[in-house]
Amino acid sequence: MRRGALPGRDLLADVGQGALRSLRRGLDGRRGGAVADARRGGGKMTLARMAASYRHSAELLRQRMNELKEAAKTAGPSERSKLEQRIRDLSSLYRDTQETARFLERYYDRRYHAHGRRKL
């Protein structure tokens, strides 16, 4: 997600860096987590950990969409249209993130075909 998506409002302002650090720790259980270890060349980033990371990102997106929906209720007409466009953009990202998490979780399941959307 990018900073400054809305004028005067950081997209991840309510989340903060602490939540992102806790995500890294939660994925691996060690200080710094698997994401940090993978950057240093150590540790293993498994498909299950990647799926968990995508699930967490999807949850953050869903929370942000809910915040924007609440803000759109009290916003003026021009601001409301900008917020609704941002919600549509985030909704697309949310769907893609959920789909990727599902794909990673079921990568080795021969019965899962993802309805033909993803092919190996």
Residue pairs with C-beta under 8 A, 6 or more apart in sequence:
1 11
1 12
1 60
1 61
1 64
1 93
2 11
3 10
3 11
3 12
4 10
4 11
5 11
5 86
6 82
6 83
6 86
11 64
12 20
12 60
14 63
14 64
14 67
15 60
15 63
19 60
23 33
23 35
23 53
23 56
24 32
24 33
24 34
24 35
24 36
25 31
25 32
25 33
26 33
26 52
26 56
27 33
27 34
27 35
27 49
27 52
27 53
28 34
28 35
28 37
28 43
28 49
30 37
34 43
34 44
34 45
34 46
34 49
35 45
35 53
37 43
38 44
38 45
47 104
47 105
47 107
47 108
48 104
48 105
50 104
51 101
51 102
51 104
51 105
52 101
54 97
54 98
54 100
54 101
54 104
55 98
55 101
57 97
58 94
58 97
58 98
58 101
61 90
61 93
61 94
61 97
62 94
64 90
65 87
65 90
65 91
65 94
68 83
68 86
68 87
68 90
69 83
69 87
71 83
72 79
72 80
72 83
72 84
72 87
75 83
99 114
99 117
99 118
102 114
103 114
103 118
106 112
106 114
